Amino acid sequence: MKALSVATDVREGIDLTALEAALQNYPVKACWLMTNGQNPLGFTLSAEKKAALVALLARYNVMLIEDDVYSELYFGREKPLPAKFWDRQEMTLHCSSFSKCLVPGFRIGWVAAGKQARRIQQLQLMSTLSTSSPMQLALVDYLSTKRYDAHLRRLRRQLAERKQQAWQALLRHLPPEVIVHHSDSGYFLWIELPEGADASALSARALASHISIAPGKMFSTSDSWTSFFRFNTAWGWGEREEQGVKRLGELIREQLA
């Protein structure tokens, strides 16, 4: 399998013109995308763009594998719809998981596969047989109550508060020329260093101070994101985290000097 990267905007998401060019010039078999709370950039595609994406892929007879693992972690009043909502030809495999919003250790996910369901079941049996039955039954029992919805409300509120605290700390301690791209979902912030800065080198120095960031080069086959990094905001905020951000700001200033 060969992966093909497509130009993407930090706020607007995938460039559909660039995607169509790729469909015209390469033998694309499927398109894997995160449409809600994308990791690592954080954007959520607009409803109009999701509809246009589904229509574009249908014209070229290309399946969409919609990875929607962060869709429950929205911060607004209404949950964003998946791209599959606009799919009338069963060309979208809508995938998600309970790992990001409930129990990471269970590693239980699901796919709404439509006419592809039987084939996917066969492939899973050939690769992993099945997920633990007791774990699945325990999850089914939990989901049959109202506790899951209450849990999600608490989790979304907690993540939104932590993200806000982290964002404010970054604005306080990072150099003013660093851009912190904020998004209204998930638990990541996308940080843009000045052009020419190397986030991978920064990551190596930060690790020496027990600070972990994810350089942009980890998420791309090109060098377009060399000066970017992902910052995780899921942790509870306290003095240790504040000092960590302060130290990160010092390391960035040293690199830019």
N, C-alpha and C positions, 0 to 999 in steps of 0.2 A: 504494500500500500504506500502511495506517495501523497504527502500533504501539500496543499497549495495555499499560500497565504493571500489574502485580499485586503486592499487598503481599507482602513477603518478610522473613523473620527472619534476622538475621545468622548464627545457629547452626543453626536448624531448616530454613531454606530457604523455598520458596514456600508461602504460605498457601493450602491447597487449598479452604478455605471461600470465600475471596476469589476464587479462580480459578473456582469453580463459579458464583458470582454474576456474574462477567464473562461466562461462557458462556451464562448465562440472559438477560443484558441486552444483549449485543452480537453481531453476526453474525460470530463468530470462525471463521476458516477453518483456521488452524493455530496451534500453540503451540510457540514456540521456547524451549528451556530448556537450561541447563548443569546436569546432575545430579551431576557429579563435579568437585571442585575448582573450583567456580564462580568466575568472574572478574566482579567484583572482590572479592566477599565471602569467598570461600574455602571455603564449606561443601560437604559431600558429603551428598546426601539419603540417609536410611536406606533399607534394603531395603524396609521396610514402606511407607514414603512413596512410593517409586518404584512399587511395585505398586499403591498406591491412586491415584497419578497416572495410570497407564496405564488403569486401570479407569474412572476419571472421564472421561477424554477419549474412551474408547470409547463410553461411554453417550451422549455428545453428538456422536459421529461426527466428531471433530476430530483431525486428524493431529498427531502429536508430531514435531517436528524436534529431535532430541537432539544437541546440540553437545558432543562428548566429547573435545575436543582436549587436555584436561589429565589424562585418565584414567590415563596412564602415569606420572604424576608423584606417585603416592601414596607415603606414607612407612611404611605398615604392612607386615605380612607378606603380606596378600592383596589383590589388585587388586579394587576395588569393581566390582560388576556394573553394566552399563548398564540403564536402564529397559527397553530393548528385550528384555531377558531375560524380562520378564513379559508381553510382547506376544504374544497368540495370534491376533490378527486382522489382522496386517500393517498396523498403524496408526502405526508408528514408523519414521522415517527416521534411522538411526543414522549420524552423521557424525563424522569425525575427520581428523587431519592429521599429517604428519611435521614440520611447521614448528616445533612447540613442544618436540619431544623429539629431533630429529635434525639436520635441515638447513633452517634458516629460509629460505634463499635459493631452495630448490627450489619452494616453494609447491605441494607435492603433497598432496592430501587424498583421501579416499574416502568413499563413502556406501553402507551396506547398506540398499538401498531396497526389496527385495522386489518386489512387483507393480508398484511405481512406477519400477523401474529403467529400462525402455525410454523412458518419458516424460522422465525426468531426462537420459538420454543425448541425446535429441533437443534438449532445452533447452540443454544444454551446447554442442552442435554449433552452435546458432544464436547463442550468445553468445561463446564463447571458442575454438571449434573443438576444440582438444585441448592437453593439456600436452605439453611437449617429450618426444619419444620417447627420445632418449639419456638424459635425466634419469630417466625412468621405468625404463628398462632397467638403469641403474646401480643404482637403488634396489632393483629386484627381485634383482639379483645379490648385493647386500649383505645383503638380508633372508634369502637362502637359506643364509646361514652362521649360526653361533652368536654372531657378534660383536655383533649388535644387542641381544640379551638382556644380554650383558656390559656393553655401553654403557649400557643403561637402569639397570642396578644401580649403576654408578658415578655416573651422573647423579642418580639419586634420593638417593644418599648425600651427594653434594656439595651438592645443593639443600637437603637437610634441615639440613646443618651450617651453611650460609650463612643460612638462615632463622632458625635458633636464635641465631646470632651477632647478626643484625640485631635480633631480638626483645629480646635482653638489652640491647643498646645503647639501644634505644628506651626500655626500662624505666628505664635509668640516667639518661637525659638529658631525657626529656619530663616535663612537670609531672605530679604524681600524679593530678590530676583527668582526665587524658587516658587513655582506655581503648584498649589494643592488643588487638584480637581475633585470637587465634592459631588456625590451622587446620593439620591434619596432611596437607597436600598442596600442590602448586604452589609458586609463588615470590612470593606477594603477602601482605601483612598489611593488614588493614582497621583504620584508626585513627579513633576517635571522639573529637572535641573536645567540650568542654562545650556545652550547649545555647546557641544564640545566636551561637556562633563561626562564622566564614565561611571555609571551606576554600579557596574560590576566591581570596579576598584573600590568604590565607596562601601559596597556590601562586605568585601573582604576585610576592610578596616573596621567596619562596624561590628563584625563578628568578634573581633579581638576585644571589643568592649561589651560583649554579650548582648548585642543588639542585632536582631535578625530582620532583614528586609529582602524583598524579592526583586532583583534587577530585571528590567524590561526585556533583556535579551533572552531570558528564560521562556518567554511567551511568544517568540517570533522566530521565523527562519531568516529574517533579514536584519540589518543593522539600524532599522528605522527607530527603534525604541531604546537605543544605547544609553540615552541620558534620562531615562525614566525608571522609576521603581514603584513597587506595590507595598503599601503599608497596611498591616493588619490591625484593625481596631476592635477586635472581639474581646480582648482582655479587659478585666475590671481596671478602672483607672485609679491610680494612687501616686504617692511620691516617687516610687521606683520608676513608674512609667514616665512621669514628668521629667525626672533626671535623665532617663534614657533618650527622650526627645531633645533635651537640652544638649546632651553629648552628641547626638546625631547632627544637630545644627553646627556644633563646633567642627565636626569632621568635614561637613560640606564646605564651611568657610575655609578650612585648610586646603581642601582640594581646589577651590576656586581662586585661591590667592596666587 
